[in-house]
Amino acid sequence: MVEETTDVVVVGAGLIGLAVAWRLAASGIQVTVCDPTPGTQTSSVAAGMLAPVTEVEYGEDDLLALNLDSVAAWPAFAEELESLTGLPAGLHRTGTLSVAYDVDDAAAIRRLAEYQERLGLDVQVLTGRETRRREPLLAAGVAGGVWVPGDHSVDNRQAVAALLRAVEVTGVRLVRQKVARVLTSGNRALGVELESGDTIRSGQVVAAAGPWTAQLAGVPDELRPPVRPLKGEIVRLRVPEAYRPALQHTVRATAKGFSVYLVPRPGGELVVGATTSELGYDTRVLAGGVFTLLRDARMVLPITDELELVETVAGLRPATPDNAPILGPSGLDGLVWATGHYRNGVLLTPITAQHIAETVLTGSVPKAAGSFLAERFRGSHGGHRADGDASGRPKLAR
Ligand SMILES: Cc1cc2nc3c(=O)[nH]c(=O)nc-3n(C[C@H](O)[C@H](O)[C@H](O)COP(=O)(O)OP(=O)(O)OC[C@H]3O[C@@H](n4cnc5c(N)ncnc54)[C@H](O)[C@@H]3O)c2cc1C
């Protein structure tokens, strides 16, 4: 049995774990990431929208602020990633068009636009004709739209590939194994035990296991984060040369009360999503899911029928009871959560990496992350506060 030591172990190599590992390693500390299948899970399934404005929900003000901070952080994050790795980070700053299929749908998106305007967000209500002028291949009868210039997209698969390269370049050790349990002594995490029985001792453990984070063994039951898998199916289509670009912007449509989005990639791919179902860890793609996505997509973009169906895939959003991520001290000294990113994990990658790196390196939770502590789900239990609560102070000593 091998026993190693490192400064920080990151559990999970999705976008979140990889970005955290990169940020930590870039600051000069020793980082090991453990994952049996790096980069292949939820982060490679997602559509990659960076959509703080079009995803806004009533009453999610703290999450909106975090989402806006992260969309603002994406350009510099992508630039740094690209100059370090020489690989594309996949950022496309094209804006988003909300589209209404009929007059009832138009009334619904206008109501949302009024709310977005009250929040001071940049939206512009369009007539049907103005909507089609921006995207000429939309259905002739679309009843209206809303132009959202600040919502963009990322080719998440390119971002994953660039981050995998970035961790390699910055000297992160990638262990392709599942963590069997977090090692603890009293109220402290000491590292992790791998499925092989080998152990890695560390000053800090960052748990970024996405929808599987609540299953990590070794964590006391009362401290487990309330993260559950929320299934989503996606269809990937290829646009023939003759129709390219079928869309120039991300299109988010409301069609007869149903929601569907179409995210174009420069290479001719069109990502259509997404279903939502509470089916535990089931990632089978169901015929009904593919049917509804294509039914709704072809209502707003009739040429959908002419596109090649290249992939159907399902993934598990790491959902939380209030739809916001869980960031920072876990209540067990030396164990930090970076999880629960639900429908916004691609968007939230840069800001999560920044906040978690700061928490681990300084021992203080940045003020902007203070609303996202795990303790919000356990009343007064855990006792961690933002801005350097001594009881939650992470230590880097091995
Ligand atoms: C259909 C769909 C569409 C989406 N669209 C968008 C979108 O448009 N925009 C957006 O911002 N977000 C979107 N999301 C959400 C986004 O994909 C997630 O929030 C994000 O990918 C979560 O990243 P993660 O790194 O936490 O999880 P993951 O990518 O799932 O990574 C977790 C990793 O942990 C590993 N792991 C698990 N258990 C262990 C263990 N015991 N030991 C070691 N490793 C372990 C897994 O192998 C996995 O690689 C979408 C999600 C879905 C499903």
The ligand as a Gaussian input file, in Angstrom:
#p B3LYP/6-31G(d) Opt

LIG

0 1
 C      -27.995000      18.567000     -19.860000
 C      -27.155000      19.580000     -19.106000
 C      -26.996000      20.846000     -19.650000
 C      -26.238000      21.798000     -18.954000
 N      -26.047000      23.025000     -19.522000
 C      -25.316000      23.955000     -18.866000
 C      -25.096000      25.230000     -19.453000
 O      -25.547000      25.503000     -20.563000
 N      -24.351000      26.139000     -18.756000
 C      -23.831000      25.870000     -17.526000
 O      -23.187000      26.741000     -16.938000
 N      -24.007000      24.647000     -16.952000
 C      -24.749000      23.704000     -17.592000
 N      -24.954000      22.476000     -17.023000
 C      -24.467000      22.255000     -15.668000
 C      -22.996000      21.926000     -15.658000
 O      -22.724000      20.935000     -16.616000
 C      -22.583000      21.418000     -14.268000
 O      -23.012000      22.320000     -13.259000
 C      -21.064000      21.282000     -14.185000
 O      -20.578000      20.517000     -15.265000
 C      -20.654000      20.633000     -12.877000
 O      -19.257000      20.432000     -12.935000
 P      -18.521000      19.516000     -11.891000
 O      -17.084000      19.596000     -12.188000
 O      -18.999000      19.886000     -10.531000
 O      -19.141000      18.069000     -12.159000
 P      -18.640000      16.885000     -13.170000
 O      -18.292000      17.415000     -14.495000
 O      -19.694000      15.821000     -13.103000
 O      -17.322000      16.374000     -12.477000
 C      -17.349000      15.656000     -11.285000
 C      -16.252000      14.625000     -11.382000
 O      -16.140000      13.962000     -10.117000
 C      -15.749000      12.640000     -10.367000
 N      -16.035000      11.839000      -9.183000
 C      -17.229000      11.499000      -8.658000
 N      -17.067000      10.754000      -7.540000
 C      -15.732000      10.640000      -7.357000
 C      -14.924000       9.984000      -6.385000
 N      -15.450000       9.311000      -5.359000
 N      -13.582000      10.041000      -6.523000
 C      -13.000000      10.736000      -7.547000
 N      -13.727000      11.373000      -8.480000
 C      -15.069000      11.320000      -8.392000
 C      -16.537000      12.237000     -11.600000
 O      -15.900000      11.157000     -12.285000
 C      -16.534000      13.534000     -12.407000
 O      -15.513000      13.551000     -13.392000
 C      -25.673000      21.482000     -17.701000
 C      -25.801000      20.192000     -17.194000
 C      -26.540000      19.246000     -17.898000
 C      -26.663000      17.856000     -17.348000

